């Protein structure tokens, strides 16, 4: 049993054999210039800043023998799984499915839809293409985790208040005990990240726990 005494709002305990590290949407369309995130008018350097921290945790988790799940927000080429309302939302200069500097925006298989090279999946890791904000919607992720005996999920990725929080709330409703790595997640808006961290841990970890990356890596077996 691993115990993170420094977690908020109180200690978080998990067994590595029954846990998975879930890295949400660290893909080029959100993190790099020229992608969907920038087309919405956002400063993508805020998201780029967490890549080294996410990489450190990922390497430590792999070295400890832990399971890893990567997600990508990705739609079919014909956009049949993208509701028109979603495509219209936000008045971006480039809409989902449009051709951008890294290929069609948020379309599976396109260069911009890939996970950034520093965090690329390796053989044996689960990669989920999700048509929605949450990792559990229309993906079969819950069934895969259940078959592996996973009960605890450690989250990192972007953006904190949208796809990360949505996935954590979905996981909470399915009975998983969830931890968010505070410095392994980011938002285009600092105040949105701060509010999300507060909401997650409120009322005795109503959604889950948070902890710093250093506390997590220090607790993992070498």
Buried (B, 14 or more C-beta within 10 A) or exposed (E): EBEBEBBBBEEBBBEBEBBBBBBBBBBBBBBBEBBBBBBBEBEBEBBBEBBEBBBBBBEBBBEBEBBBBBBBBBBBEEBEBBEEEBBEEEEBEBBBBBEBBBBBBBBBEBBBBBBBEEBEBEEEBBEBBBBBBBBBEEBEBBEBBEEEEBBBBBBBBBBBBBBBBBBBBBBBEEEBBBBBBBBBBBBBBEEBBEBBBEBBBEEEBEBBBBBBBBBBBEBBEE
